[in-house]
Amino acid sequence: MRKAILSFAFIVATVTACSTTSNYQRKSAGFVGCMPDDVQVPDAPDFAMMPVSWTAICKNQRYVCTESLAGGPGMATNIHCSPAK
């Protein structure tokens, strides 16, 4: 039983990590000049409390991206990416 629970936890963690990275690839794409599949996000946050930041890599250029709430909870967010120094 314990082995089944650990296997399930591993699968959930793997799927969550993949979907998190894809989410940040999509969020970064319009700001860094690449299609989402061409953006690498090596440090995607596991759990995002606003504000959140991550690194996006596009065509060997590294960017620092941030997302913050534009208003209160449930409101839109602001996303900004700028070249890393």
C-alpha positions as CSV (number, residue, x, y, z in Angstrom):
1,M,0.0,0.0,0.0
2,R,2.8,2.4,0.9
3,K,4.5,1.7,-2.4
4,A,1.3,2.6,-4.3
5,I,0.9,5.8,-2.4
6,L,4.5,6.8,-3.1
7,S,4.1,6.0,-6.8
8,F,1.0,8.1,-7.0
9,A,2.7,11.0,-5.3
10,F,5.6,10.8,-7.7
11,I,3.2,10.8,-10.7
12,V,1.3,13.8,-9.4
13,A,4.5,15.7,-8.7
14,T,5.8,15.0,-12.2
15,V,2.6,16.1,-13.9
16,T,2.3,19.2,-11.7
17,A,5.9,20.2,-12.5
18,C,5.3,19.8,-16.2
19,S,2.1,21.8,-16.2
20,T,3.7,24.5,-14.1
21,T,6.6,24.9,-16.5
22,S,4.2,25.1,-19.4
23,N,2.2,27.7,-17.7
24,Y,5.3,29.9,-17.2
25,Q,6.4,29.2,-20.8
26,R,3.1,30.6,-22.0
27,K,3.2,33.6,-19.6
28,S,6.7,34.5,-20.8
29,A,6.4,33.9,-24.5
30,G,4.8,37.2,-25.5
31,F,7.4,39.2,-23.6
32,V,10.6,37.4,-24.7
33,G,9.9,37.0,-28.4
34,C,9.6,33.2,-28.6
35,M,6.8,30.7,-29.0
36,P,5.9,29.0,-25.7
37,D,7.5,25.7,-26.7
38,D,10.8,27.5,-27.4
39,V,11.0,29.1,-24.0
40,Q,12.9,27.4,-21.2
41,V,11.9,28.0,-17.6
42,P,14.5,26.3,-15.4
43,D,13.3,27.7,-12.1
44,A,9.4,27.6,-12.4
45,P,7.9,28.2,-8.9
46,D,6.2,25.1,-7.5
47,F,3.5,27.2,-5.8
48,A,3.0,30.8,-6.7
49,M,2.2,33.4,-4.1
50,M,2.0,36.9,-5.6
51,P,4.3,38.5,-6.5
52,V,6.3,35.7,-8.1
53,S,9.4,35.7,-10.4
54,W,11.1,33.2,-12.7
55,T,13.8,33.0,-15.3
56,A,12.8,32.6,-19.0
57,I,15.4,31.7,-21.6
58,C,14.7,32.4,-25.3
59,K,17.3,32.1,-28.1
60,N,20.1,31.9,-25.5
61,Q,19.0,35.2,-23.9
62,R,18.0,35.1,-20.2
63,Y,15.1,37.1,-18.9
64,V,13.8,37.8,-15.4
65,C,10.0,37.7,-15.4
66,T,7.6,38.8,-12.6
67,E,3.9,38.5,-12.1
68,S,1.9,40.5,-9.5
69,L,-1.7,41.2,-8.8
70,A,-3.1,44.2,-10.6
71,G,-5.8,44.6,-7.8
72,G,-7.2,42.5,-5.0
73,P,-7.6,38.7,-4.9
74,G,-9.2,37.3,-8.1
75,M,-8.2,40.3,-10.1
76,A,-6.0,40.4,-13.2
77,T,-2.3,40.0,-13.0
78,N,0.6,42.1,-14.4
79,I,3.4,40.2,-16.1
80,H,6.8,41.8,-17.0
81,C,10.0,40.3,-18.4
82,S,13.2,42.1,-18.8
83,P,16.7,41.0,-19.9
84,A,18.8,39.6,-17.0
85,K,21.9,41.5,-16.1
